[in-house]
């Protein structure tokens, strides 16, 4: 339901959305869900890379603090 307010007299009118408006809203919802899923996938990938890098450092006997001490 769309709300239209007449600023001159304060009258509120409720209007049903058109089929095109509903389709656009649904397309926007789907796009937003896809973007949110991509953001979550990117976060998971970054975390996986960090864990892998820390495991490689540990295998070499290094820690993240060791790298920081070296300025890396």
HUZIFEN-V621460 format. One record per residue. N is the residue number from 1. RES is the residue in three letters. BURIAL is 1 if it has 24 or more other C-alpha atoms within 12 Angstrom, else 0. Layout:
N_RES_BURIAL + N_RES_BURIAL
This chain:
1_UNK_0 + 2_UNK_0 + 3_UNK_0 + 4_UNK_0 + 5_UNK_0 + 6_UNK_0 + 7_UNK_0 + 8_UNK_0 + 9_UNK_0 + 10_UNK_0 + 11_UNK_0 + 12_UNK_0 + 13_UNK_0 + 14_UNK_0 + 15_UNK_0 + 16_UNK_0 + 17_UNK_0 + 18_UNK_0 + 19_UNK_0 + 20_UNK_0 + 21_UNK_0 + 22_UNK_0 + 23_UNK_0 + 24_UNK_0 + 25_UNK_0 + 26_UNK_0 + 27_UNK_0 + 28_UNK_0 + 29_UNK_0 + 30_UNK_0 + 31_UNK_0 + 32_UNK_0 + 33_UNK_0 + 34_UNK_0 + 35_UNK_0 + 36_UNK_0 + 37_UNK_0 + 38_UNK_0 + 39_UNK_0 + 40_UNK_0 + 41_UNK_0 + 42_UNK_0 + 43_UNK_0 + 44_UNK_0 + 45_UNK_0 + 46_UNK_0 + 47_UNK_0 + 48_UNK_0 + 49_UNK_0 + 50_UNK_0 + 51_UNK_0 + 52_UNK_0 + 53_UNK_0 + 54_UNK_0 + 55_UNK_0 + 56_UNK_0 + 57_UNK_0 + 58_UNK_0 + 59_UNK_0 + 60_UNK_0 + 61_UNK_0 + 62_UNK_0 + 63_UNK_0 + 64_UNK_0 + 65_UNK_0 + 66_UNK_0 + 67_UNK_0 + 68_UNK_0 + 69_UNK_0 + 70_UNK_0 + 71_UNK_0 + 72_UNK_0
